[in-house]
Amino acid sequence: MKRLWTITILVSLLIIAGGVAIVLWPRTLPPEQCSAVYRRYCDRDDLKVAFVKDYRIGDSITVDVTTITAKDSAGWEALLRDMYVNETTIEFTRMALKGGNAPVTEYRCEIGHPENHINDDRSDLWLVVMMHIEKTAYIFEVTTETQATIIQSRKVKEAYNHHN
């Protein structure tokens, strides 16, 4: 009788563990379901590119995000130039990093085109946040100003925490 209970408990635990694994297992999307930005950069050897569907930024708020991480400083500066970040900003962030700071660059861009900077906070623009210490550009597919504000606040806080 004792053996039957042990087997029942073990089988139940295996079923529960399997269910948890299925729920938590990362899902890979085919490239055609990823963003155009992802598809544009995913084949570059000097970059690691990811697309996250429904990235949670609040209790009930999610946005899609493409992340582009350079493997080294040369790749990072090449990416910045690809995204038309001006040379003054590149030099400023290089000096800030050498000084032990964690600079963040953020701007709004045309949908699907992080290289097209737009000085506006309309809801029909995406948000780009560049975390220079991580050598990562985040392209958030925001649809409201509230989403953009939450993301900006969170990313600045992450940079501050990384610095301290």
Contact map, one row per residue, 1 for C-alpha under 8 A:
11111000000000000000000000000000000000000000000000000000000000000000000000000000000000000000000000000000000000000000000000000000000000000000000000000000000000000000
11111100000000000000000000000000000000000000000000000000000000000000000000000000000000000000000000000000000000000000000000000000000000000000000000000000000000000000
11111110000000000000000000000000000000000000000000000000000000000000000000000000000000000000000000000000000000000000000000000000000000000000000000000000000000000000
11111111000000000000000000000000000000000000000000000000000000000000000000000000000000000000000000000000000000000000000000000000000000000000000000000000000000000000
11111111100000000000000000000000000000000000000000000000000000000000000000000000000000000000000000000000000000000000000000000000000000000000000000000000000000000000
01111111110000000000000000000000000000000000000000000000000000000000000000000000000000000000000000000000000000000000000000000000000000000000000000000000000000000000
00111111111000000000000000000000000000000000000000000000000000000000000000000000000000000000000000000000000000000000000000000000000000000000000000000000000000000000
00011111111100000000000000000000000000000000000000000000000000000000000000000000000000000000000000000000000000000000000000000000000000000000000000000000000000000000
00001111111110000000000000000000000000000000000000000000000000000000000000000000000000000000000000000000000000000000000000000000000000000000000000000000000000000000
00000111111111000000000000000000000000000000000000000000000000000000000000000000000000000000000000000000000000000000000000000000000000000000000000000000000000000000
00000011111111100000000000000000000000000000000000000000000000000000000000000000000000000000000000000000000000000000000000000000000000000000000000000000000000000000
00000001111111110000000000000000000000000000000000000000000000000000000000000000000000000000000000000000000000000000000000000000000000000000000000000000000000000000
00000000111111111000000000000000000000000000000000000000000000000000000000000000000000000000000000000000000000000000000000000000000000000000000000000000000000000000
00000000011111111100000000000000000000000000000000000000000000000000000000000000000000000000000000000000000000000000000000000000000000000000000000000000000000000000
00000000001111111110000000000000000000000000000000000000000000000000000000000000000000000000000000000000000000000000000000000000000000000000000000000000000000000000
00000000000111111111000000000000000000000000000000000000000000000000000000000000000000000000000000000000000000000000000000000000000000000000000000000000000000000000
00000000000011111111100000000000000000000000000000000000000000000000000000000000000000000000000000000000000000000000000000000000000000000000000000000000000000000000
00000000000001111111110000000000000000000000000000000000000000000000000000000000000000000000000000000000000000000000000000000000000000000000000000000000000000000000
00000000000000111111111000000000000000000000000000000000000000000000000000000000000000000000000000000000000000000000000000000000000000000000000000000000000000000000
00000000000000011111111100000000000000000000000000000000000000000000000000000000000000000000000000000000000000000000000000000000000000000000000000000000000000000000
00000000000000001111111110000000000000000000000000000000000000000000000000000000000000000000000000000000000000000000000000000000000000000000000000000000000000000000
00000000000000000111111110000000000000000000000000000000000000000000000000000000000000000000000000000000000000000000000000000000000000000000000000000000000000000000
00000000000000000011111110000000000000000000000000000000000000000000000000000000000000000000000000000000000000000000000000000000000000000000000000000000000000000000
00000000000000000001111111000000000000000000000000000000000000000000000000000000000000000000000000000000000000000000000000000000000000000000000000000000000000000000
00000000000000000000111111100000000000000000000000000000000000000000000000000000000000000000000000000000000000000000000000000000000000000000000000000000000000000000
00000000000000000000000111110000000000000000000000000000000000000000000000000000000000000000000000000000000000000000000000000000000000000000000000000000000000000000
00000000000000000000000011111000000000000000000000000000000000000000000000000000000000000000000000000000000000000000000000000000000000000000000000000000000000000000
00000000000000000000000001111100000000000000000000000000000000000000000000000000000000000000000000000000000000000000000000000000000000000000000000000000000000000000
00000000000000000000000000111111110000000000000000000000000000000000000000000000000000000000000000000000000000000000000000000000000000000000000000000000000000000000
00000000000000000000000000011111110000000000000000000000000000000000000000000000000000000000000000000000000000000000000000000000000000000000000000000000000000000000
00000000000000000000000000001111111001100000000000000000000000000000000000000000000000000000000000000000000000000000000000000000000000000000000000000000000000000000
00000000000000000000000000001111111000100000000000000000000000000000000000000000000000000000000000000000000000000000000000000000000000000000000000000000000000000000
00000000000000000000000000001111111000000000000000000000000000000000000000000000000000000000000000000000000000000000000000000000000000000000000000000000000000000000
00000000000000000000000000001111111101100000000000100000000000000000000000000000000000000000000000000000000000000000000000000000000000000000000000000000000000000000
00000000000000000000000000000011111111100000000000100000000000000100000000000000000000000000000000000000000000010000000000000000000000000000000000000000000000000000
00000000000000000000000000000000011111110000000000000000000000000000000000000000000000000000000000000000000000010000000000000000000000000000000000000000000000000000
00000000000000000000000000000000001111111000000000000000000000000100000000000000000000000000000000000000000000011100000000000000000000000000000000000000000000000000
00000000000000000000000000000010011111111100000011100000000000000110000000000000000000000000000000000000000000000000000000000000000000000000000000000000000000000000
00000000000000000000000000000011011111111110000000000000000000000000000000000000000000000000000000000000000000000000000000000000000000000000000000000000000000000000
00000000000000000000000000000000000111111110000000000000000000000000000000000000000000000000000000000000000000000000000000000000000000000000000000000000000000000000
00000000000000000000000000000000000011111111001010000000000000000001000000000000000000000000000000000000000000000000000000000000000000000000000000000000000000000000
00000000000000000000000000000000000001111111001111000000000000000000000000000000000000000000000000000000000000000000000000000000000000000000000000000000000000000000
00000000000000000000000000000000000000111111100000000000000000000000000000000000000000000000000000000000000000000000000000000000000000000000000000000000000000000000
00000000000000000000000000000000000000001111111100000000000000000000000000000000000000000000000000000000000000000000000000000000000000000000000000000000000000000000
00000000000000000000000000000000000000000011111100000000000000000000000000000000000000000000000000000000000000000000000000000000000000000000000000000000000000000000
00000000000000000000000000000000000000000001111100000000000000000000011100100000000000000000000000000000000000000000000000000000000000000000000000000000000000000000
00000000000000000000000000000000000000001101111110000000000000000001111000100000000000000000000000000000000000000000000000000000000000000000000000000000000000000000
00000000000000000000000000000000000000000101111111000000000000000001111000000000000000000000000000000000000000000000000000000000000000000000000000000000000000000000
00000000000000000000000000000000000001001100001111100000000000000111100000000000000000000000000000000000000000000000000000000000000000000000000000000000000000000000
00000000000000000000000000000000000001000100000111110000000000000111000000000000000000000000000000000000000000000000000000000000000000000000000000000000000000000000
00000000000000000000000000000000011001000000000011111000000000011110000000000000000000000000000000000000000000000000000000000000000000000000000000000000000000000000
00000000000000000000000000000000000000000000000001111110000000011100000000000000000000000000000000000000000000000000000000000000000000000000000000000000000000000000
00000000000000000000000000000000000000000000000000111110000000111000000000000000000000000000000000000000000000000000000000000000000000000000000000000000000000000000
00000000000000000000000000000000000000000000000000011111000001111000000000000000000000000000000000000000000000000000000000000000000000000000000000000000000000000000
00000000000000000000000000000000000000000000000000011111100001111000000000000000000000000000000000000000000000000000000000000000000000000000000000000000000000000000
00000000000000000000000000000000000000000000000000000111111111100000000000000000000000000000000000000000000000000000000000000000000000000000000000000000000000000000
00000000000000000000000000000000000000000000000000000011111111100000000000000000000000000000000000000000000000000000000000000000000000000000000000100110000000000000
00000000000000000000000000000000000000000000000000000001111111000000000000000000000000000000000000000000000000000000000000000000000000000000000000000100000000000000
00000000000000000000000000000000000000000000000000000001111110000000000000000000000000000000000000000000000000000000000000000000000000000000000000000000000000000000
00000000000000000000000000000000000000000000000000000001111111000000000000000000000000000000000000000000000000000000000000000000000000000000000000000000000000000000
00000000000000000000000000000000000000000000000000000001111111100000000000000000000000000000000000000000000000000000000000000000000000000000000000100000000000000000
00000000000000000000000000000000000000000000000000000111110111110000000000000000000000000000000000000000000000000000000000000000000000000000000000000000000000000000
00000000000000000000000000000000000000000000000000001111100011111000000000000000000000000000000000000000000000000000000000000000000000000001110000000000000000000000
00000000000000000000000000000000000000000000000000111110000001111100000000000000000000000000000000000000000000000000000000000000000000000001110000000000000000000000
00000000000000000000000000000000000000000000000000111110000000111110000000000000000000000000000000000000000000000000000000000000000000000111100000000000000000000000
00000000000000000000000000000000001011000000000011110000000000011111000000000000000000000000000000000000000000000000000000000000000000000111000000000000000000000000
00000000000000000000000000000000000001000000000011100000000000001111100000000000000000000000000000000000000000000000000000000000000000011110000000000000000000000000
00000000000000000000000000000000000000001000001111000000000000000111110000000000000000000000000000000000000000000000000000000000000000011100000000000000000000000000
00000000000000000000000000000000000000000000001110000000000000000011111000010000000000000000000000000000000000000000000000000000000001111000000000000000000000000000
00000000000000000000000000000000000000000000011100000000000000000001111110110010000000000000000000000000000000000000000000000000000000110000000000000000000000000000
00000000000000000000000000000000000000000000011100000000000000000000111110110000000000000000000000000000000000000000000000000000000000100000000000000000000000000000
00000000000000000000000000000000000000000000010000000000000000000000011111110000000000000000000000000000000000000000000000000000000000100000000000000000000000000000
00000000000000000000000000000000000000000000000000000000000000000000011111111000000000000000000000000000000000000000000000000000000000100000000000000000000000000000
00000000000000000000000000000000000000000000000000000000000000000000000111111100000000000000000000000000000000000000000000000000000000000000000000000000000000000000
00000000000000000000000000000000000000000000011000000000000000000000011111111110000000000000000000000000000000000000000000000000000000000000000000000000000000000000
00000000000000000000000000000000000000000000000000000000000000000000111111111111000000000000000000000000000000000000000000000000000000110000000000000000000000000000
00000000000000000000000000000000000000000000000000000000000000000000000011111111100000000100000000000000000000000000000000000000000000000000000000000000000000000000
00000000000000000000000000000000000000000000000000000000000000000000000001111111110000000000000000000000000000000000000000000000000000000000000000000000000000000000
00000000000000000000000000000000000000000000000000000000000000000000010000111111111000000000000000000000000000000000000000000000000000000000000000000000000000000000
00000000000000000000000000000000000000000000000000000000000000000000000000011111111110000100000000000000000000000000000000000000000000000000000000000000000000000000
00000000000000000000000000000000000000000000000000000000000000000000000000001111111111100000000000000000000000000000000000000000000000000000000000000000000000000000
00000000000000000000000000000000000000000000000000000000000000000000000000000111111110000000000000000000000000000010000000000000000000000000000000000000000000000000
00000000000000000000000000000000000000000000000000000000000000000000000000000011111110000000000000000000000000000111000000000000000000000000000000000000000000000000
00000000000000000000000000000000000000000000000000000000000000000000000000000001111111000000000000000000000000000011000000000000000000000000000000000000000000000000
00000000000000000000000000000000000000000000000000000000000000000000000000000001111111101100000000000000000000000000000000000000000000000000000000000000000000000000
00000000000000000000000000000000000000000000000000000000000000000000000000000000100111111100000000000000000000000000000000000000000000000000000000000000000000000000
00000000000000000000000000000000000000000000000000000000000000000000000000000000100011111110000000000000000000000000000000000000000000000000000000000000000000000000
00000000000000000000000000000000000000000000000000000000000000000000000000000000000001111111000000000000000000000000000000000000000000000000000000000000000000000000
00000000000000000000000000000000000000000000000000000000000000000000000000000000000011111111100000000000000000000000000000000000000000000000000000000000000000000000
00000000000000000000000000000000000000000000000000000000000000000000000000001001000011111111110000000000000000000000000000000000000000000000000000000000000000000000
00000000000000000000000000000000000000000000000000000000000000000000000000000000000000111111111000000000000000000000000000000000000000000000000000000000000000000000
00000000000000000000000000000000000000000000000000000000000000000000000000000000000000011111111100000000000000000000000000000000000000000000000000000000000000000000
00000000000000000000000000000000000000000000000000000000000000000000000000000000000000001111111110000010000000000000000000000000000100000000000000000000000000000000
00000000000000000000000000000000000000000000000000000000000000000000000000000000000000000111111111000000000000000000000000000000000000000000000000000000000000000000
00000000000000000000000000000000000000000000000000000000000000000000000000000000000000000011111111100000000000000000000000000000000000000000000000000000000000000000
00000000000000000000000000000000000000000000000000000000000000000000000000000000000000000001111111111110000000000000000000000000000000000000000000000000000000000000
00000000000000000000000000000000000000000000000000000000000000000000000000000000000000000000111111111110000000000000000000000000000110000000000000000000000000000000
00000000000000000000000000000000000000000000000000000000000000000000000000000000000000000000011111111000000000000000000000000000000000000000000000000000000000000000
00000000000000000000000000000000000000000000000000000000000000000000000000000000000000000000001111111000000000000000000000000000000000000000000000000000000000000000
00000000000000000000000000000000000000000000000000000000000000000000000000000000000000000000000111111100000000000000000000000000000000000000000000000000000000000010
00000000000000000000000000000000000000000000000000000000000000000000000000000000000000000000000111111110000000000000000000000000000000000000000000000000000000000010
00000000000000000000000000000000000000000000000000000000000000000000000000000000000000000000000110011111000000000000000000000000001110000000000000000000000000110110
00000000000000000000000000000000000000000000000000000000000000000000000000000000000000000000100110001111100000000000000000000000001110000000000000000000000000100000
00000000000000000000000000000000000000000000000000000000000000000000000000000000000000000000000000000111110000000000000000000000111100000000000000000000000100100000
00000000000000000000000000000000000000000000000000000000000000000000000000000000000000000000000000000011111000000000000000000000111100000000000000000000000000000000
00000000000000000000000000000000000000000000000000000000000000000000000000000000000000000000000000000001111100000000000000000011110000000000000000000001000000000000
00000000000000000000000000000000000000000000000000000000000000000000000000000000000000000000000000000000111110000000111000000011100000000000000000000000000000000000
00000000000000000000000000000000000000000000000000000000000000000000000000000000000000000000000000000000011111000100111110001111000000000000000000000000000000000000
00000000000000000000000000000000000000000000000000000000000000000000000000000000000000000000000000000000001111111111110000001111000000000000000000000000000000000000
00000000000000000000000000000000000000000000000000000000000000000000000000000000000000000000000000000000000111111101110000011100000000000000000000000000000000000000
00000000000000000000000000000000000000000000000000000000000000000000000000000000000000000000000000000000000011111100000000011100000000000000100000000000000000000000
00000000000000000000000000000000001110000000000000000000000000000000000000000000000000000000000000000000000011111100000000000100000000000000000000000000000000000000
00000000000000000000000000000000000010000000000000000000000000000000000000000000000000000000000000000000000011111111000000000000000000000000000000000000000000000000
00000000000000000000000000000000000010000000000000000000000000000000000000000000001000000000000000000000000111111111100000000101000000000010000000000000000000000000
00000000000000000000000000000000000000000000000000000000000000000000000000000000011100000000000000000000000010001111100000000000000000000000000000000000000000000000
00000000000000000000000000000000000000000000000000000000000000000000000000000000001100000000000000000000000011001111110000000000000000000000000000000000000000000000
00000000000000000000000000000000000000000000000000000000000000000000000000000000000000000000000000000000001111000111111000000000000000000000000000000000000000000000
00000000000000000000000000000000000000000000000000000000000000000000000000000000000000000000000000000000001111000001111100000000000000000000000000000000000000000000
00000000000000000000000000000000000000000000000000000000000000000000000000000000000000000000000000000000001100000000111110000000000000000000000000000000000000000000
00000000000000000000000000000000000000000000000000000000000000000000000000000000000000000000000000000000000100000000011111000000000000000000000000000000000000000000
00000000000000000000000000000000000000000000000000000000000000000000000000000000000000000000000000000000000100000000001111101000000000000000000010000000000000000000
00000000000000000000000000000000000000000000000000000000000000000000000000000000000000000000000000000000000000000000000111111000000000000000000010000000000000000000
00000000000000000000000000000000000000000000000000000000000000000000000000000000000000000000000000000000000000000000000011111100000000000000011110000000000000000000
00000000000000000000000000000000000000000000000000000000000000000000000000000000000000000000000000000000000001100000000001111100000000000000011100000000000000000000
00000000000000000000000000000000000000000000000000000000000000000000000000000000000000000000000000000000000111100000000011111110000000000000111000000000000000000000
00000000000000000000000000000000000000000000000000000000000000000000000000000000000000000000000000000000000111110100000000111111000000000011111000000000000000000000
00000000000000000000000000000000000000000000000000000000000000000000000000000000000000000000000000000000011110000000000000001111100000000011110000010000000000000000
00000000000000000000000000000000000000000000000000000000000000000000000000000000000000000000000000000000011110000100000000000111110000001111000000000000000000000000
00000000000000000000000000000000000000000000000000000000000000000000000000000000000000000000000000000001111000000000000000000011111000001110000000000001001000000000
00000000000000000000000000000000000000000000000000000000000000000000000000000000000000000000000000000001110000000000000000000001111100111100000000000000000000000000
00000000000000000000000000000000000000000000000000000000000000000000000000000000000000000000000000000111100000000000000000000000111111111100000000000000001000100000
00000000000000000000000000000000000000000000000000000000000000000000000000000000000000000000100010000111100000000000000000000000011111110000000000000000000000000000
00000000000000000000000000000000000000000000000000000000000000000000000000000000000000000000000010000110000000000000000000000000001111110000000000000000000000100000
00000000000000000000000000000000000000000000000000000000000000000000100000000000000000000000000000000000000000000000000000000000001111110000000000000000000000000000
00000000000000000000000000000000000000000000000000000000000000000000111110010000000000000000000000000000000000000000000000000000011111111000000000000000000000000000
00000000000000000000000000000000000000000000000000000000000000000011110000010000000000000000000000000000000000000000000000000000011111111100000000000000000000000000
00000000000000000000000000000000000000000000000000000000000000000011100000000000000000000000000000000000000000000000000000000001111000111110000000000000000000000000
00000000000000000000000000000000000000000000000000000000000000001111000000000000000000000000000000000000000000000000000000000001111000011111000000000000000000000000
00000000000000000000000000000000000000000000000000000000000000001110000000000000000000000000000000000000000000000100000000000111100000001111100000000000000000000000
00000000000000000000000000000000000000000000000000000000000000111100000000000000000000000000000000000000000000000000000000000111000000000111110000000000000000000000
00000000000000000000000000000000000000000000000000000000000000111000000000000000000000000000000000000000000000100000000000001110000000000011111000000000000000000000
00000000000000000000000000000000000000000000000000000000000000110000000000000000000000000000000000000000000000000000000000111110000000000001111110110000000000000000
00000000000000000000000000000000000000000000000000000000000000000000000000000000000000000000000000000000000000000000000000111100000000000000111110100000000000000000
00000000000000000000000000000000000000000000000000000000000000000000000000000000000000000000000000000000000000000000000000110000000000000000011111110000000000000000
00000000000000000000000000000000000000000000000000000000000000000000000000000000000000000000000000000000000000000000000011100000000000000000011111111000000000000000
00000000000000000000000000000000000000000000000000000000000000000000000000000000000000000000000000000000000000000000000000000000000000000000000111111100000000000000
00000000000000000000000000000000000000000000000000000000100010000000000000000000000000000000000000000000000000000000000000000000000000000000011111111110000000000000
00000000000000000000000000000000000000000000000000000000000000000000000000000000000000000000000000000000000000000000000000000010000000000000010111111111000000000000
00000000000000000000000000000000000000000000000000000000000000000000000000000000000000000000000000000000000000000000000000000000000000000000000011111111100000000000
00000000000000000000000000000000000000000000000000000000110000000000000000000000000000000000000000000000000000000000000000000000000000000000000001111111110000000000
00000000000000000000000000000000000000000000000000000000100000000000000000000000000000000000000000000000000000000000000000000000000000000000000000111111111000000000
00000000000000000000000000000000000000000000000000000000000000000000000000000000000000000000000000000000010000000000000000000000100000000000000000011111111100000000
00000000000000000000000000000000000000000000000000000000000000000000000000000000000000000000000000000000000000000000000000000000000000000000000000001111111110000000
00000000000000000000000000000000000000000000000000000000000000000000000000000000000000000000000000000000000000000000000000000000000000000000000000000111111111000000
00000000000000000000000000000000000000000000000000000000000000000000000000000000000000000000000000000000000000000000000000000000101000000000000000000011111111100000
00000000000000000000000000000000000000000000000000000000000000000000000000000000000000000000000000000001000000000000000000000000000000000000000000000001111111110000
00000000000000000000000000000000000000000000000000000000000000000000000000000000000000000000000000000000000000000000000000000000000000000000000000000000111111111000
00000000000000000000000000000000000000000000000000000000000000000000000000000000000000000000000000000000000000000000000000000000000000000000000000000000011111111100
00000000000000000000000000000000000000000000000000000000000000000000000000000000000000000000000000000111000000000000000000000000001010000000000000000000001111111110
00000000000000000000000000000000000000000000000000000000000000000000000000000000000000000000000000000100000000000000000000000000000000000000000000000000000111111111
00000000000000000000000000000000000000000000000000000000000000000000000000000000000000000000000000000000000000000000000000000000000000000000000000000000000011111111
00000000000000000000000000000000000000000000000000000000000000000000000000000000000000000000000000000100000000000000000000000000000000000000000000000000000001111111
00000000000000000000000000000000000000000000000000000000000000000000000000000000000000000000000000011100000000000000000000000000000000000000000000000000000000111111
00000000000000000000000000000000000000000000000000000000000000000000000000000000000000000000000000000000000000000000000000000000000000000000000000000000000000011111
